[in-house]
């Protein structure tokens, strides 16, 4: 978790510097929330999203107990996660059934929902809905990760020569 957080802090720091320089150079106006509640909720939603990503990544990485390689499945998972979370394009451009599917899965609460909170596209009253969804998925996925870990320890067999 510490390594993942360190990596995310480094990436965030670099991104802030790069975006700030480009915005300043091209004179692009940046949007800042008008409501402090939006900014505070956004910060909390981002922290929950980081934890969600870690728990999901941990569960996928635990596949190494049963396979010789976990990097390939993890790469595919992260690619799908970014697509389903709205990193490539906003999820509201997708057909409604797919939007509903992605909104019931934990992915939308990792990028799409926090960004909509920051951009104040959601009513303040619905902020709690997004945070509860994150919290429920975090609890469920943490439990699943723990079960995968315990099952993997029972299946683990060292090889070597």
ZICORFEN-V152645 format. One record per backbone hydrogen bond with DSSP energy under -0.5 kcal/mol. NH is the residue of the N-H (numbers start at 0). CO is the residue of the C=O. E is the energy in kcal/mol with one decimal. If there is no record, write none. Layout:
nh=NH co=CO e=E
nh=NH co=CO e=E
This chain:
nh=4 co=0 e=-2.7
nh=5 co=1 e=-2.6
nh=6 co=2 e=-2.2
nh=7 co=3 e=-2.2
nh=8 co=4 e=-2.6
nh=9 co=5 e=-2.2
nh=10 co=6 e=-2.3
nh=11 co=7 e=-2.7
nh=12 co=8 e=-2.6
nh=13 co=9 e=-2.3
nh=14 co=10 e=-2.5
nh=15 co=11 e=-2.7
nh=16 co=12 e=-2.1
nh=17 co=13 e=-2.7
nh=18 co=14 e=-3.1
nh=19 co=15 e=-2.3
nh=20 co=16 e=-2.3
nh=21 co=17 e=-2.4
nh=22 co=18 e=-2.9
nh=23 co=19 e=-2.5
nh=24 co=20 e=-2.8
nh=25 co=21 e=-2.8
nh=26 co=22 e=-0.6
nh=27 co=22 e=-2.2
nh=28 co=26 e=-0.5
nh=37 co=34 e=-0.6
nh=38 co=34 e=-1.4
nh=39 co=35 e=-2.7
nh=40 co=36 e=-2.6
nh=41 co=37 e=-2.4
nh=42 co=38 e=-2.2
nh=43 co=39 e=-2.0
nh=44 co=40 e=-2.9
nh=45 co=41 e=-2.5
nh=46 co=42 e=-2.0
nh=47 co=43 e=-2.3
nh=48 co=44 e=-2.2
nh=49 co=45 e=-2.4
nh=50 co=46 e=-1.9
nh=51 co=47 e=-2.6
nh=52 co=48 e=-2.6
nh=53 co=49 e=-2.3
nh=54 co=50 e=-2.6
nh=55 co=51 e=-2.5
nh=56 co=52 e=-2.8
nh=57 co=53 e=-2.7
nh=58 co=54 e=-2.1
nh=59 co=55 e=-2.3
nh=60 co=56 e=-2.6
nh=61 co=57 e=-1.5
nh=62 co=59 e=-1.6
nh=63 co=60 e=-1.9
nh=64 co=61 e=-1.9
nh=65 co=62 e=-1.7
nh=66 co=62 e=-1.6
nh=73 co=69 e=-1.8
nh=74 co=70 e=-2.5
nh=75 co=71 e=-2.3
nh=76 co=72 e=-2.5
nh=77 co=73 e=-2.7
nh=78 co=74 e=-2.2
nh=79 co=75 e=-2.5
nh=80 co=76 e=-3.0
nh=81 co=77 e=-2.3
nh=82 co=78 e=-1.8
nh=83 co=79 e=-3.1
nh=84 co=80 e=-1.8
nh=85 co=81 e=-0.7
nh=85 co=82 e=-0.8
nh=86 co=81 e=-2.5
nh=87 co=81 e=-0.7
nh=92 co=89 e=-1.5
nh=93 co=90 e=-1.7
nh=97 co=94 e=-0.6
nh=98 co=94 e=-2.3
nh=99 co=95 e=-2.6
nh=100 co=96 e=-2.0
nh=101 co=97 e=-2.8
nh=102 co=98 e=-2.2
nh=103 co=99 e=-1.2
nh=103 co=100 e=-0.6
nh=104 co=100 e=-1.2
nh=107 co=101 e=-1.1
nh=107 co=104 e=-0.5
nh=109 co=106 e=-2.0
nh=110 co=106 e=-0.8
nh=111 co=84 e=-1.6
nh=112 co=107 e=-2.8
nh=114 co=110 e=-2.3
nh=115 co=111 e=-2.1
nh=116 co=112 e=-2.1
nh=117 co=113 e=-2.5
nh=118 co=114 e=-2.8
nh=119 co=116 e=-1.1
nh=120 co=115 e=-2.5
nh=121 co=115 e=-0.9
nh=125 co=122 e=-1.7
nh=126 co=123 e=-1.5
nh=129 co=125 e=-1.5
nh=130 co=126 e=-2.0
nh=131 co=127 e=-2.7
nh=132 co=128 e=-2.2
nh=133 co=129 e=-2.1
nh=134 co=130 e=-2.5
nh=135 co=131 e=-2.8
nh=136 co=132 e=-2.4
nh=137 co=133 e=-2.6
nh=138 co=134 e=-2.3
nh=139 co=135 e=-2.5
nh=140 co=136 e=-2.9
nh=141 co=137 e=-2.2
nh=142 co=138 e=-2.1
nh=143 co=139 e=-2.3
nh=144 co=140 e=-2.6
nh=145 co=141 e=-2.1
nh=146 co=142 e=-2.3
nh=147 co=143 e=-2.6
nh=148 co=144 e=-2.5
nh=149 co=145 e=-2.5
nh=150 co=146 e=-2.6
nh=151 co=147 e=-2.7
nh=152 co=148 e=-2.3
nh=153 co=149 e=-1.5
nh=154 co=150 e=-1.5
nh=155 co=151 e=-1.3
